[in-house]
Amino acid sequence: MKLFDVHTHVQFAAFNEDREDVIKRAQEKEVYMINVGTQWDTSSAAIDLAKKYESGVWATVGLHPIHTSKSFHDKEELGGGEEAREFTSRGEEFDYEKYKKLALDGKVVALGECGLDYYRLEEGTRHRQEKVFINHIELSRDVKKPLMIHCRQAFPDLIKILESYRSSLIAKPGAVHFFSGTTDNAKKLMDLGFSFSFGGVLTFTHEYEDVVKYIPLDRILLETDAPYVAPEPYRGKQNEPSYVIEVAKKIAEIKGDTTEEVIEITFKNAETLFLEKNPEK
């Protein structure tokens, strides 16, 4: 059965030595993947990588909230060179027209990852994050492609923005990746039309089981967020899309479904959200 890893980063520097092998292993296990952009360079790289494969590999483009201002230097994402360090010293301004041009590429299936991240928040950057997130909502409406949302310790503000821009959301507005909110957060986001992806963290903590039980399976998607957060039994190793089967197994266990049912339904969910034309409201 085909699986769909809707949020991974095989274009990141962490995969510079074995990128083709990682994709080959995924394809051998019939795992589709969406490589998610986090700023201009990784968004462009995600498209370039997707174009090397006729099927099974897609891209998103967007500006991660931590990259809207000076941010920490993640070598897994940006590499270890001076160019990467220079980027983290300045952050990135969101250029709407440049990102729109990227977003219109046929290999691009969503906008993001975008959203709010208050984990390392400097109070002066809150407004910048919100402004860039609203830019992504507007771009999603313009190109009629869904949002790939990142939210960390900021769900009340994220939901408030989305509710304020409800009229700008497309019919299937997108997915909240690595969902870490409450059941109340999930209800409000479902009312807005959103789906939710879960990854390897489910295999080694019980923290998210109640919300996984609460969200209907037709709103759930699978992800790895590779190279981060490898699932059991691969903890301590670099994560990769072929490991997404472990997430499916765990969701099946939590919800009392079969693994086959989880794989089938989450694949259809991903296909409908990201690969089919988004209908008008």
Steps between C-alpha positions, in 0.01 A plus 500: 500500500619853422584734789521879490753698705346846470775689684866421458820688408717277282629813326670611826876499545471196731440286190785632285689171525216252441201686351453271199526188716241638744254566218572160346421327831174694521402410147579134557252508790247699292525811717398827337650816650459876517824687568415812692671835448601713798647804323590605146799268451339186644176575313686529169697184582178311575368584152830407332498164678136428414567567133758220493224245560207436272273404786492453875696816594345848543592830663365786707632855511493737793673691776511331840412737787841454663662627180308827490766647729840407638489134593717220626725320249372148434772311308253221417296753304740757363840331513816621669637760260541873533204562268268317739634688800454828315138409433426436867655832595250696290187287459296543183247753377198332339492605135142428393554510125813284511324235709193519276716417201635194684153403623361481147741221406317177424705304752395730786200367690481735801621825660721475807616404732353814643333605821606605849777377729522647850751247635795734459290814459653841543200724562602741226470227237138402573353756261743398225398134533131590484547720194690231308240238596223722363706539180495120463122488552460759226736313269314174565180671386670648192651175372226271644741271679468397867706613797761287678485649848763493774379602847694475824366638827282748308166333424269772644662767281518270196130412526408865552679596177344216303153587626558865407600393148236227465366658180848476345540127569451265208254208521762254627724747680785272602667303777652579836819298514641331813179597678565570867184684597205407720174333399336845524764640261436205269123558502540866404745413224274222369213750492721707269559196278853400602661157523785391729822306449678295764850356505746280684455667839184289541716187523686603813261720699135478604463881503296525180284189521184674621500744209574220250198311638290816472580593139310289241722286280379685191680811633830327584818492290836328548835678515861442600636858520829336395784542579355569847315286757557146376238253626559185695681273417727755325546753782849646499530459123432758232133481410386438141171455310520120486449497878149649472349151525580508873274803542217319322540201731487719810194695387327168431586383851375824662174508304429126504509473121706274277828629360367432151196719564716785631733476199211495252302786652797729572628448146162600359488799735840620374410439138175695533659794684823541309467339158143573394383840382374699795134585437355848538298564815 
